[in-house]
Amino acid sequence: MSETNEPRTGTPASARVVVGVDGSPQSLHALDRATDEANRRGAELEVLCGTVPARRSVVPETDADRERMRQATREVAEKGAERARERVPGLTVIAAGASEPAADALVRASHTADLTVVGTRGHGGFRGLLLGSVSLRLAAHAAGPLMVVRGEVPEAGATPGETVVGLKRAGELEPVEFAFRSARDTGSTLWVVHAWTYPMLPGVSKRLSPKEPTEETRSAERLLEETVAPFRDRYPDVQVSAEQHQGSAAEQLIKLSETADLIVLGARRDHRRLGLQVSPVVNAVLQHAKCSVALIPVP
């Protein structure tokens, strides 16, 4: 089943995964991952291609120019949809050519999607840029779960890599829930990781000796056990391990990404003077992780 139309609005009737494509290799990796995610979820897949942001020019844009751009986005979306159908025959796929910039269209689609998927950067990215402008915009503004795809997508039947979820504080259960479901659906091992640092003494530049305090370690272990315990009961088939780590959360997660298939993080959008931003840890992991990263909104 297929259509070529504008992106959907309103409340979807069924589960839906949306993926942004522009024909670049990175977006095709994202498309393959999104196709597999939709198949595992029993969801329909919407393949969305948006326009590029308008550039200042002394020559005004005409209706004919805009129609050519709309036609181009429809063609790219339909080619992506055909790739998805070939990867998973029988999957419901919708091709959507947007008449607005890709970032705007994907942010809007994220309000009703179960998952929005993008690549690291597309045709519009600058050489050497680690994360493209669309990915960064989605990381800060997506209304629902977002997956930024890195690297090659495993072929069907391949041994799954690990799923890793970073736990920042008590009560942030949405990323943990997402990670358990993902590990269950892919058959991967799950690691729940919490990183912490020793407090700095006033006026002293060095940290306390690791052998001096023990309450921080015990507190971190309690946090992990209390958070994970209910999910162990609900997802008995998931092989899960919990690990507390003293040091930088970003460094530990980036290290774990070398052998992982997916890093899952909570994303608390921060309204600052310069606009909506993500935390330093989320930004660092997005920029430097060796595997795909899922950002799950938390209150």
BALUMZA-398664 format. One record per residue (C-alpha): residue number from 1; x, y, z. Coordinates in Angstrom, 1 decimal. Layout:
<recs>
<rec nr="NUM" c1="X" c2="Y" c3="Z"/>
...
</recs>
This chain:
<recs>
<rec nr="1" c1="0.0" c2="0.0" c3="0.0"/>
<rec nr="2" c1="1.4" c2="3.5" c3="-0.8"/>
<rec nr="3" c1="0.4" c2="7.1" c3="-1.2"/>
<rec nr="4" c1="2.3" c2="10.2" c3="-2.1"/>
<rec nr="5" c1="1.0" c2="13.2" c3="-0.3"/>
<rec nr="6" c1="1.6" c2="15.8" c3="2.3"/>
<rec nr="7" c1="2.7" c2="14.7" c3="5.8"/>
<rec nr="8" c1="-0.1" c2="13.6" c3="8.1"/>
<rec nr="9" c1="-1.5" c2="15.8" c3="10.8"/>
<rec nr="10" c1="-3.9" c2="15.0" c3="13.7"/>
<rec nr="11" c1="-4.1" c2="11.8" c3="15.6"/>
<rec nr="12" c1="-3.0" c2="8.7" c3="13.6"/>
<rec nr="13" c1="-5.3" c2="5.7" c3="13.6"/>
<rec nr="14" c1="-2.4" c2="3.2" c3="14.1"/>
<rec nr="15" c1="1.2" c2="3.0" c3="15.2"/>
<rec nr="16" c1="3.4" c2="5.1" c3="12.9"/>
<rec nr="17" c1="7.1" c2="5.5" c3="12.4"/>
<rec nr="18" c1="8.3" c2="8.6" c3="10.4"/>
<rec nr="19" c1="11.7" c2="8.8" c3="8.7"/>
<rec nr="20" c1="13.3" c2="11.8" c3="7.0"/>
<rec nr="21" c1="15.0" c2="11.1" c3="3.7"/>
<rec nr="22" c1="16.9" c2="13.2" c3="1.2"/>
<rec nr="23" c1="18.6" c2="10.6" c3="-0.9"/>
<rec nr="24" c1="21.9" c2="10.9" c3="0.9"/>
<rec nr="25" c1="23.7" c2="7.7" c3="2.2"/>
<rec nr="26" c1="23.0" c2="8.7" c3="5.8"/>
<rec nr="27" c1="19.3" c2="9.1" c3="5.2"/>
<rec nr="28" c1="19.2" c2="5.7" c3="3.5"/>
<rec nr="29" c1="20.7" c2="4.1" c3="6.5"/>
<rec nr="30" c1="18.1" c2="5.9" c3="8.6"/>
<rec nr="31" c1="15.4" c2="4.6" c3="6.2"/>
<rec nr="32" c1="16.6" c2="1.0" c3="6.6"/>
<rec nr="33" c1="16.6" c2="1.3" c3="10.4"/>
<rec nr="34" c1="13.1" c2="2.9" c3="10.4"/>
<rec nr="35" c1="11.8" c2="0.2" c3="8.2"/>
<rec nr="36" c1="13.0" c2="-2.5" c3="10.6"/>
<rec nr="37" c1="11.6" c2="-0.5" c3="13.6"/>
<rec nr="38" c1="8.2" c2="-0.2" c3="11.9"/>
<rec nr="39" c1="8.2" c2="-3.9" c3="11.1"/>
<rec nr="40" c1="9.0" c2="-4.8" c3="14.7"/>
<rec nr="41" c1="6.3" c2="-2.5" c3="16.1"/>
<rec nr="42" c1="3.6" c2="-3.6" c3="13.6"/>
<rec nr="43" c1="3.5" c2="0.1" c3="12.6"/>
<rec nr="44" c1="3.1" c2="1.8" c3="9.3"/>
<rec nr="45" c1="6.1" c2="3.7" c3="7.9"/>
<rec nr="46" c1="5.9" c2="7.3" c3="6.6"/>
<rec nr="47" c1="8.8" c2="8.2" c3="4.4"/>
<rec nr="48" c1="9.1" c2="12.0" c3="4.4"/>
<rec nr="49" c1="11.1" c2="14.3" c3="2.2"/>
<rec nr="50" c1="11.1" c2="18.1" c3="2.9"/>
<rec nr="51" c1="12.4" c2="21.1" c3="1.0"/>
<rec nr="52" c1="15.6" c2="22.9" c3="1.7"/>
<rec nr="53" c1="15.3" c2="26.2" c3="3.6"/>
<rec nr="54" c1="14.8" c2="29.2" c3="1.3"/>
<rec nr="55" c1="18.0" c2="31.2" c3="0.6"/>
<rec nr="56" c1="18.2" c2="34.9" c3="0.1"/>
<rec nr="57" c1="18.4" c2="35.9" c3="-3.5"/>
<rec nr="58" c1="17.8" c2="38.9" c3="-5.7"/>
<rec nr="59" c1="15.7" c2="36.7" c3="-7.9"/>
<rec nr="60" c1="12.3" c2="36.0" c3="-6.4"/>
<rec nr="61" c1="11.1" c2="32.4" c3="-6.1"/>
<rec nr="62" c1="8.2" c2="31.7" c3="-8.5"/>
<rec nr="63" c1="5.3" c2="29.3" c3="-8.3"/>
<rec nr="64" c1="7.0" c2="27.2" c3="-10.9"/>
<rec nr="65" c1="10.1" c2="26.9" c3="-8.7"/>
<rec nr="66" c1="8.0" c2="25.8" c3="-5.8"/>
<rec nr="67" c1="6.2" c2="23.2" c3="-7.8"/>
<rec nr="68" c1="9.5" c2="21.8" c3="-9.1"/>
<rec nr="69" c1="10.7" c2="21.5" c3="-5.5"/>
<rec nr="70" c1="7.5" c2="19.8" c3="-4.4"/>
<rec nr="71" c1="7.8" c2="17.4" c3="-7.3"/>
<rec nr="72" c1="11.4" c2="16.6" c3="-6.4"/>
<rec nr="73" c1="10.5" c2="15.9" c3="-2.8"/>
<rec nr="74" c1="7.7" c2="13.6" c3="-3.9"/>
<rec nr="75" c1="10.1" c2="11.7" c3="-6.1"/>
<rec nr="76" c1="12.7" c2="11.2" c3="-3.4"/>
<rec nr="77" c1="10.0" c2="10.1" c3="-0.9"/>
<rec nr="78" c1="8.6" c2="7.6" c3="-3.3"/>
<rec nr="79" c1="12.0" c2="6.1" c3="-4.1"/>
<rec nr="80" c1="12.6" c2="5.8" c3="-0.4"/>
<rec nr="81" c1="9.2" c2="4.1" c3="0.0"/>
<rec nr="82" c1="10.1" c2="1.6" c3="-2.7"/>
<rec nr="83" c1="13.3" c2="0.7" c3="-0.9"/>
<rec nr="84" c1="11.4" c2="0.1" c3="2.3"/>
<rec nr="85" c1="8.9" c2="-2.1" c3="0.5"/>
<rec nr="86" c1="11.7" c2="-4.2" c3="-0.9"/>
<rec nr="87" c1="13.3" c2="-4.6" c3="2.5"/>
<rec nr="88" c1="10.1" c2="-5.6" c3="4.2"/>
<rec nr="89" c1="7.5" c2="-6.9" c3="1.8"/>
<rec nr="90" c1="4.0" c2="-6.3" c3="3.0"/>
<rec nr="91" c1="4.9" c2="-3.3" c3="5.2"/>
<rec nr="92" c1="2.4" c2="-0.4" c3="4.9"/>
<rec nr="93" c1="4.5" c2="2.5" c3="3.5"/>
<rec nr="94" c1="3.4" c2="6.0" c3="2.8"/>
<rec nr="95" c1="5.5" c2="8.4" c3="0.8"/>
<rec nr="96" c1="5.1" c2="12.0" c3="1.8"/>
<rec nr="97" c1="6.6" c2="15.0" c3="-0.1"/>
<rec nr="98" c1="6.5" c2="18.1" c3="2.1"/>
<rec nr="99" c1="6.2" c2="21.6" c3="0.9"/>
<rec nr="100" c1="8.1" c2="23.0" c3="3.9"/>
<rec nr="101" c1="11.7" c2="22.6" c3="5.1"/>
<rec nr="102" c1="12.6" c2="19.1" c3="6.2"/>
<rec nr="103" c1="13.2" c2="20.1" c3="9.9"/>
<rec nr="104" c1="9.9" c2="21.8" c3="10.2"/>
<rec nr="105" c1="8.0" c2="18.9" c3="8.6"/>
<rec nr="106" c1="9.7" c2="16.3" c3="10.8"/>
<rec nr="107" c1="9.1" c2="18.4" c3="14.0"/>
<rec nr="108" c1="5.4" c2="18.6" c3="13.1"/>
<rec nr="109" c1="5.2" c2="14.9" c3="12.3"/>
<rec nr="110" c1="6.8" c2="14.0" c3="15.6"/>
<rec nr="111" c1="3.7" c2="15.2" c3="17.5"/>
<rec nr="112" c1="1.7" c2="12.2" c3="16.2"/>
<rec nr="113" c1="4.5" c2="9.7" c3="15.4"/>
<rec nr="114" c1="5.4" c2="6.8" c3="17.7"/>
<rec nr="115" c1="9.0" c2="7.3" c3="16.6"/>
<rec nr="116" c1="10.8" c2="9.8" c3="14.3"/>
<rec nr="117" c1="14.0" c2="8.6" c3="12.6"/>
<rec nr="118" c1="16.7" c2="10.7" c3="11.0"/>
<rec nr="119" c1="20.3" c2="10.2" c3="9.8"/>
<rec nr="120" c1="23.3" c2="12.1" c3="11.1"/>
<rec nr="121" c1="23.5" c2="14.5" c3="8.2"/>
<rec nr="122" c1="22.3" c2="14.8" c3="4.6"/>
<rec nr="123" c1="23.2" c2="16.6" c3="1.4"/>
<rec nr="124" c1="23.0" c2="20.0" c3="3.0"/>
<rec nr="125" c1="25.6" c2="19.3" c3="5.6"/>
<rec nr="126" c1="29.1" c2="20.9" c3="5.7"/>
<rec nr="127" c1="32.1" c2="18.5" c3="5.2"/>
<rec nr="128" c1="33.4" c2="17.4" c3="8.6"/>
<rec nr="129" c1="30.2" c2="18.3" c3="10.5"/>
<rec nr="130" c1="29.4" c2="15.6" c3="12.9"/>
<rec nr="131" c1="25.7" c2="16.2" c3="13.1"/>
<rec nr="132" c1="23.5" c2="17.9" c3="10.6"/>
<rec nr="133" c1="21.2" c2="20.9" c3="11.1"/>
<rec nr="134" c1="18.1" c2="18.8" c3="10.7"/>
<rec nr="135" c1="19.2" c2="16.2" c3="13.3"/>
<rec nr="136" c1="20.2" c2="19.0" c3="15.8"/>
<rec nr="137" c1="16.8" c2="20.7" c3="15.3"/>
<rec nr="138" c1="14.9" c2="17.5" c3="15.8"/>
<rec nr="139" c1="17.0" c2="16.7" c3="18.9"/>
<rec nr="140" c1="15.9" c2="20.0" c3="20.5"/>
<rec nr="141" c1="12.3" c2="20.2" c3="19.2"/>
<rec nr="142" c1="10.9" c2="16.7" c3="18.5"/>
<rec nr="143" c1="7.7" c2="16.1" c3="20.5"/>
<rec nr="144" c1="8.1" c2="12.3" c3="20.7"/>
<rec nr="145" c1="10.8" c2="9.7" c3="20.7"/>
<rec nr="146" c1="13.6" c2="10.5" c3="18.2"/>
<rec nr="147" c1="16.3" c2="8.1" c3="16.8"/>
<rec nr="148" c1="19.4" c2="9.5" c3="15.1"/>
<rec nr="149" c1="20.9" c2="6.7" c3="13.1"/>
<rec nr="150" c1="24.7" c2="6.2" c3="12.8"/>
<rec nr="151" c1="26.7" c2="3.5" c3="11.0"/>
<rec nr="152" c1="25.5" c2="0.5" c3="9.0"/>
<rec nr="153" c1="22.1" c2="-1.1" c3="9.8"/>
<rec nr="154" c1="22.4" c2="-4.8" c3="10.7"/>
<rec nr="155" c1="21.0" c2="-7.2" c3="8.2"/>
<rec nr="156" c1="18.0" c2="-9.4" c3="9.1"/>
<rec nr="157" c1="19.1" c2="-12.3" c3="11.3"/>
<rec nr="158" c1="22.4" c2="-10.6" c3="12.4"/>
<rec nr="159" c1="23.4" c2="-10.9" c3="16.0"/>
<rec nr="160" c1="22.1" c2="-7.8" c3="17.7"/>
<rec nr="161" c1="24.4" c2="-5.4" c3="19.5"/>
<rec nr="162" c1="23.8" c2="-4.3" c3="23.0"/>
<rec nr="163" c1="21.1" c2="-1.7" c3="24.0"/>
<rec nr="164" c1="22.3" c2="0.8" c3="26.6"/>
<rec nr="165" c1="20.2" c2="3.3" c3="28.5"/>
<rec nr="166" c1="21.6" c2="6.1" c3="30.5"/>
<rec nr="167" c1="19.8" c2="6.7" c3="33.8"/>
<rec nr="168" c1="20.3" c2="10.3" c3="35.1"/>
<rec nr="169" c1="18.0" c2="10.5" c3="38.1"/>
<rec nr="170" c1="15.2" c2="8.7" c3="39.9"/>
<rec nr="171" c1="11.7" c2="8.9" c3="38.3"/>
<rec nr="172" c1="12.9" c2="9.2" c3="34.7"/>
<rec nr="173" c1="11.3" c2="6.0" c3="33.6"/>
<rec nr="174" c1="10.4" c2="6.8" c3="30.0"/>
<rec nr="175" c1="13.9" c2="6.1" c3="28.5"/>
<rec nr="176" c1="14.1" c2="2.9" c3="30.6"/>
<rec nr="177" c1="10.7" c2="1.7" c3="29.3"/>
<rec nr="178" c1="11.8" c2="2.4" c3="25.7"/>
<rec nr="179" c1="15.1" c2="0.6" c3="26.2"/>
<rec nr="180" c1="13.4" c2="-2.5" c3="27.6"/>
<rec nr="181" c1="10.9" c2="-2.7" c3="24.8"/>
<rec nr="182" c1="13.7" c2="-2.2" c3="22.2"/>
<rec nr="183" c1="15.9" c2="-5.0" c3="23.8"/>
<rec nr="184" c1="12.9" c2="-7.3" c3="23.9"/>
<rec nr="185" c1="12.0" c2="-6.7" c3="20.3"/>
<rec nr="186" c1="15.6" c2="-7.0" c3="19.0"/>
<rec nr="187" c1="16.7" c2="-9.8" c3="21.3"/>
<rec nr="188" c1="19.6" c2="-7.7" c3="22.5"/>
<rec nr="189" c1="21.2" c2="-7.6" c3="25.9"/>
<rec nr="190" c1="20.3" c2="-4.4" c3="27.9"/>
<rec nr="191" c1="22.7" c2="-2.3" c3="30.1"/>
<rec nr="192" c1="21.2" c2="0.3" c3="32.4"/>
<rec nr="193" c1="24.0" c2="2.7" c3="33.3"/>
<rec nr="194" c1="24.2" c2="5.5" c3="35.9"/>
<rec nr="195" c1="27.2" c2="7.8" c3="36.1"/>
<rec nr="196" c1="28.0" c2="10.0" c3="39.1"/>
<rec nr="197" c1="30.9" c2="12.1" c3="40.4"/>
<rec nr="198" c1="32.2" c2="12.8" c3="43.8"/>
<rec nr="199" c1="31.4" c2="16.3" c3="45.2"/>
<rec nr="200" c1="34.0" c2="19.0" c3="45.0"/>
<rec nr="201" c1="35.3" c2="20.3" c3="48.3"/>
<rec nr="202" c1="34.9" c2="24.1" c3="48.6"/>
<rec nr="203" c1="38.1" c2="25.8" c3="47.6"/>
<rec nr="204" c1="39.8" c2="22.5" c3="46.7"/>
<rec nr="205" c1="40.5" c2="21.7" c3="43.1"/>
<rec nr="206" c1="40.9" c2="17.9" c3="43.4"/>
<rec nr="207" c1="38.2" c2="15.4" c3="44.0"/>
<rec nr="208" c1="37.8" c2="13.3" c3="47.1"/>
<rec nr="209" c1="39.7" c2="10.0" c3="47.1"/>
<rec nr="210" c1="37.6" c2="7.2" c3="45.7"/>
<rec nr="211" c1="38.3" c2="5.2" c3="48.8"/>
<rec nr="212" c1="37.1" c2="7.9" c3="51.2"/>
<rec nr="213" c1="33.3" c2="8.0" c3="50.7"/>
<rec nr="214" c1="31.1" c2="5.0" c3="50.1"/>
<rec nr="215" c1="27.6" c2="6.5" c3="50.4"/>
<rec nr="216" c1="27.7" c2="7.7" c3="46.7"/>
<rec nr="217" c1="28.3" c2="4.2" c3="45.5"/>
<rec nr="218" c1="25.6" c2="2.7" c3="47.6"/>
<rec nr="219" c1="23.1" c2="5.4" c3="46.6"/>
<rec nr="220" c1="23.9" c2="4.8" c3="42.9"/>
<rec nr="221" c1="23.4" c2="1.0" c3="43.3"/>
<rec nr="222" c1="20.0" c2="1.6" c3="45.1"/>
<rec nr="223" c1="18.9" c2="3.9" c3="42.3"/>
<rec nr="224" c1="19.6" c2="1.3" c3="39.7"/>
<rec nr="225" c1="18.0" c2="-1.5" c3="41.5"/>
<rec nr="226" c1="14.9" c2="0.4" c3="42.4"/>
<rec nr="227" c1="14.5" c2="1.6" c3="38.9"/>
<rec nr="228" c1="15.2" c2="-1.7" c3="37.1"/>
<rec nr="229" c1="13.3" c2="-4.1" c3="39.4"/>
<rec nr="230" c1="9.7" c2="-3.4" c3="38.1"/>
<rec nr="231" c1="10.9" c2="-3.7" c3="34.5"/>
<rec nr="232" c1="12.6" c2="-7.1" c3="35.2"/>
<rec nr="233" c1="9.2" c2="-8.4" c3="36.1"/>
<rec nr="234" c1="7.4" c2="-6.9" c3="33.1"/>
<rec nr="235" c1="10.1" c2="-7.9" c3="30.6"/>
<rec nr="236" c1="11.3" c2="-11.4" c3="31.9"/>
<rec nr="237" c1="12.8" c2="-12.3" c3="28.6"/>
<rec nr="238" c1="15.2" c2="-9.3" c3="28.5"/>
<rec nr="239" c1="18.7" c2="-10.1" c3="29.7"/>
<rec nr="240" c1="19.6" c2="-6.9" c3="31.7"/>
<rec nr="241" c1="22.6" c2="-5.7" c3="33.7"/>
<rec nr="242" c1="22.9" c2="-2.5" c3="35.7"/>
<rec nr="243" c1="26.2" c2="-0.6" c3="36.2"/>
<rec nr="244" c1="27.1" c2="2.4" c3="38.2"/>
<rec nr="245" c1="30.1" c2="4.4" c3="37.1"/>
<rec nr="246" c1="32.1" c2="7.2" c3="38.8"/>
<rec nr="247" c1="33.0" c2="9.8" c3="36.2"/>
<rec nr="248" c1="31.7" c2="11.5" c3="33.1"/>
<rec nr="249" c1="28.4" c2="10.2" c3="31.9"/>
<rec nr="250" c1="29.1" c2="11.3" c3="28.3"/>
<rec nr="251" c1="32.5" c2="9.6" c3="28.2"/>
<rec nr="252" c1="31.1" c2="6.3" c3="29.6"/>
<rec nr="253" c1="28.2" c2="6.3" c3="27.2"/>
<rec nr="254" c1="30.4" c2="7.1" c3="24.2"/>
<rec nr="255" c1="32.8" c2="4.3" c3="25.2"/>
<rec nr="256" c1="29.9" c2="1.8" c3="25.5"/>
<rec nr="257" c1="28.6" c2="2.9" c3="22.1"/>
<rec nr="258" c1="31.6" c2="1.1" c3="20.5"/>
<rec nr="259" c1="30.0" c2="-2.2" c3="21.0"/>
<rec nr="260" c1="26.3" c2="-1.2" c3="21.3"/>
<rec nr="261" c1="23.6" c2="-1.0" c3="18.7"/>
<rec nr="262" c1="21.6" c2="1.7" c3="20.4"/>
<rec nr="263" c1="22.1" c2="4.3" c3="23.2"/>
<rec nr="264" c1="18.9" c2="5.5" c3="24.8"/>
<rec nr="265" c1="18.8" c2="8.8" c3="26.7"/>
<rec nr="266" c1="16.2" c2="11.0" c3="28.3"/>
<rec nr="267" c1="15.8" c2="14.4" c3="26.7"/>
<rec nr="268" c1="14.6" c2="17.3" c3="28.9"/>
<rec nr="269" c1="14.2" c2="20.2" c3="26.5"/>
<rec nr="270" c1="15.7" c2="23.3" c3="28.1"/>
<rec nr="271" c1="14.3" c2="26.7" c3="27.4"/>
<rec nr="272" c1="17.3" c2="29.0" c3="27.4"/>
<rec nr="273" c1="17.9" c2="32.6" c3="26.2"/>
<rec nr="274" c1="19.3" c2="31.3" c3="22.9"/>
<rec nr="275" c1="16.4" c2="28.9" c3="22.3"/>
<rec nr="276" c1="15.5" c2="25.3" c3="23.1"/>
<rec nr="277" c1="18.6" c2="23.2" c3="23.7"/>
<rec nr="278" c1="19.5" c2="19.7" c3="24.9"/>
<rec nr="279" c1="21.8" c2="18.9" c3="27.8"/>
<rec nr="280" c1="25.6" c2="18.8" c3="27.4"/>
<rec nr="281" c1="25.6" c2="15.0" c3="27.9"/>
<rec nr="282" c1="22.9" c2="14.4" c3="25.2"/>
<rec nr="283" c1="24.8" c2="16.8" c3="22.8"/>
<rec nr="284" c1="28.1" c2="15.0" c3="23.4"/>
<rec nr="285" c1="26.6" c2="11.6" c3="22.9"/>
<rec nr="286" c1="24.8" c2="12.7" c3="19.7"/>
<rec nr="287" c1="28.0" c2="14.1" c3="18.3"/>
<rec nr="288" c1="30.4" c2="11.3" c3="19.2"/>
<rec nr="289" c1="28.5" c2="8.0" c3="19.7"/>
<rec nr="290" c1="29.6" c2="5.2" c3="17.4"/>
<rec nr="291" c1="26.0" c2="3.8" c3="17.2"/>
<rec nr="292" c1="22.5" c2="5.1" c3="16.9"/>
<rec nr="293" c1="21.0" c2="7.2" c3="19.6"/>
<rec nr="294" c1="17.4" c2="7.4" c3="20.8"/>
<rec nr="295" c1="16.2" c2="10.5" c3="22.6"/>
<rec nr="296" c1="13.1" c2="10.0" c3="24.7"/>
<rec nr="297" c1="11.2" c2="13.1" c3="26.1"/>
<rec nr="298" c1="11.1" c2="13.3" c3="29.9"/>
<rec nr="299" c1="9.1" c2="15.8" c3="32.0"/>
</recs>
